[in-house]
């Protein structure tokens, strides 16, 4: 195999699709094979911490996934560089950069997950009304109230908690519910469970996802790139049909 053929393989869409398929297979294997404490811990610590602490016999599928994603990133970078180099001056700027927006969005999403895998955190704390809890950076907040909605059968159907977000100003409050967390200083406080008997208490989760903003930006860029590419191809198809009809 010549260097030219190797280069074409490295930038090919076939390699991209093959790597994506292998990523799906590796993730599926992990979903079915991972059990016990290792499975419970994977969502409780940053991903890179989990990989360092868990034996390779239980984490091999995730190591394989990381390697495959790294190869996919390399394929994306090489493909973009080849496209920009070979098509410069021969295509309109929109046709040239629309695929690059898709690539850039994907790379930002991968980088965002890497940041969260390295610097993310998650901790759980049980609180009761009147308690003071603390964020990992030392800032405190109060639990002014816990509300639990019970069904006629005595099962909780909804819950919320009123937080005092600034202890120096008790009037500054925020009500959290399962779909409405409180965000402050890069941390998100979520209510996961609440009980009204024998006394009102709630289970809170405090998350830090440093890559969340970058992941959102990457998703938006990825979406814009796809919409632009579909629009360009639709215009090209209409133009070709018009030429045939003439």
Secondary structure as UniProt FT lines:
FT   HELIX           3..10
FT   HELIX           13..33
FT   HELIX           36..41
FT   TURN            42..44
FT   HELIX           47..53
FT   HELIX           56..87
FT   TURN            88..90
FT   HELIX           93..119
FT   STRAND          121..128
FT   TURN            129..130
FT   STRAND          132..134
FT   TURN            136..137
FT   STRAND          140..150
FT   TURN            152..153
FT   STRAND          156..164
FT   TURN            167..168
FT   TURN            170..171
FT   STRAND          173..177
FT   TURN            178..179
FT   STRAND          182..184
FT   TURN            185..186
FT   STRAND          187..195
FT   STRAND          201..208
FT   TURN            210..211
FT   HELIX           212..245
//
